[in-house]
Amino acid sequence: MVFSDPFFLFLFLFLFLFLPLFLVAYLLAPQALKNGLLLLASLIFYAWGEQV
């Protein structure tokens, strides 16, 4: 198991950066903006994972 592998960097960034920031933003967002926030977060997540 090599921790310098790009997969582990992605996992680290997801667990300790993207996920907490998204969860805080989602919990603080008003009800009317939650669907838009979910859409934006999913687009960022899928674009980030799909390296072209």
C-alpha positions in Angstrom: 0.0 0.0 0.0 1.7 3.2 -1.2 0.3 6.3 0.4 1.8 8.6 -2.3 -0.6 6.9 -4.8 -3.0 9.4 -6.4 -5.9 7.4 -5.1 -5.0 8.0 -1.5 -4.5 11.7 -2.2 -8.0 11.8 -3.7 -9.4 9.9 -0.8 -7.6 12.2 1.7 -8.9 15.3 -0.1 -12.4 14.0 -0.3 -12.7 12.9 3.4 -10.9 15.9 5.0 -11.7 18.7 2.6 -14.6 18.3 0.2 -16.9 16.3 2.4 -16.7 18.4 5.6 -17.0 21.7 3.6 -20.0 20.4 1.7 -21.7 19.1 4.8 -21.3 22.4 6.7 -22.5 24.3 3.7 -25.5 22.0 3.3 -26.5 22.2 6.9 -26.2 26.0 6.9 -28.0 26.5 3.6 -31.7 27.6 3.6 -34.2 25.0 2.5 -34.7 26.7 -0.9 -31.0 26.3 -1.9 -30.3 22.8 -0.7 -31.2 21.1 -4.1 -29.0 23.6 -6.0 -26.1 23.0 -3.6 -26.5 19.2 -4.0 -26.4 19.6 -7.8 -23.3 21.9 -7.6 -21.5 19.5 -5.2 -22.2 16.5 -7.4 -21.0 18.2 -10.5 -17.8 19.2 -8.8 -17.3 15.7 -7.4 -17.8 14.0 -10.7 -15.7 16.5 -12.6 -12.9 16.1 -10.0 -13.0 12.3 -10.3 -13.1 12.2 -14.1 -9.6 13.2 -15.1 -9.5 13.9 -18.8 
